[in-house]
Amino acid sequence: MIRTLLLFLLPLFLFAEKPMLTRMQMLMGTYATITLPKNSNQEISKTFELIGEIEHSLSTYNHTAMLYQLNVTHKVPYDSYLAEALRLSKHYYKDTDGYFDVTIGSISKNLYHFGEEKPLSPDKKALKNAPLNINSIHIGQAFITTDKNITLDLGGIGKGYAVDKAAAYLSERNITGGIMALSGDIRCIGTCEIYLQSPFTEETFAKVTSKVPDLSVSTSGTYRRYATKKSEHHLIDPKTASQGKAFVSVSLFTRANNSRIDAYATAVSVMPKAKALQFLKEHNEIGYVLVEPDGNIIDGNLEGLIRLKYNKPA
């Protein structure tokens, strides 16, 4: 069994009980960490290369990346990774009743400038008037286009999508044990243990043990990344152009689908509490651990996926 300490939106530290090889690279704006059996060095290298290719399709920071160019010119040649990620994004927009909306880039990128050296605090009028429209994305056979006033941000699905692609590659290579992580998006290959960090301290508050050999984990937190003040965190409700307030951290669990729960974790993080709980109730294939601002923990749908042991309050 492989164990990992899950640090929300921070690097991961991995430990194994049998001879394993762990390597780390900076990819997709975070630390990509892969642990596989010790004779899998070549597979790790190829997986990093694959994630790098996906980053070149989905990055909003690399000036040569396809998504960056799409946000600038609103028309790029067809790119399979970008097209698939956008199709999934449209699908998850419908699944979440619009709470997952990649056109949020008109706010997160154009107004707040999250991820840049100096984020800004936009005024309420600018936020209210920011254009969001999922139907502004057009995927053709030869080109991908967006309407002129739209900016896309795939930060809420990109890492999960890359983990899915990496997991598929390793499955093709008959890798049956290991773990990979892009920040808070994790795929267990075989069984694993994950220690959840408190959103209020550097300590852990729970141990998660997988019951399935292909556990997908996605986390979302409001407390690490913000603009000029902590209340201006990066998880923004596209319906109100304001920050989600119901939860300070969201952890979702399912089988072999990081893209989906990455998007869902983003959506749940900005939903009102009642809406979020109803949404998760309707998706009983997805386990959840939610931490409210007062430290109260809500969990559910965990049977059959994980064993959860709390060691202290969040």
Buried (B, 14 or more C-beta within 10 A) or exposed (E): EBBBBBBBBBBBBBEBEEEBBBBBBEBBBBBBBBBBBEEBEEBBEBBBEBBBEBBBBBBBEBEEBBBBBBBEEBEBEEBEBBBBBBEBBBBBBEBBEBBBBBBBBBBBBBBBBBBEEEBBEBEEEEBEEBBBEBEBBEBEEEEBBBEEBBBBBBBBBBBBBBBBBBBEBBEEEEBEBBBBBBBBBBBBBBBBBBBBBBBBEEEBBBBBBBEBBBBBBBBBBBBBBBBEEEEBBBBBBBBEBBBBBBBBBBBBBBBBBBBBBBBBBBBBBBBBBEBBBEBBEEBEEBBBBBBBEEEEBBBBBBEEBBEBEBEEEB
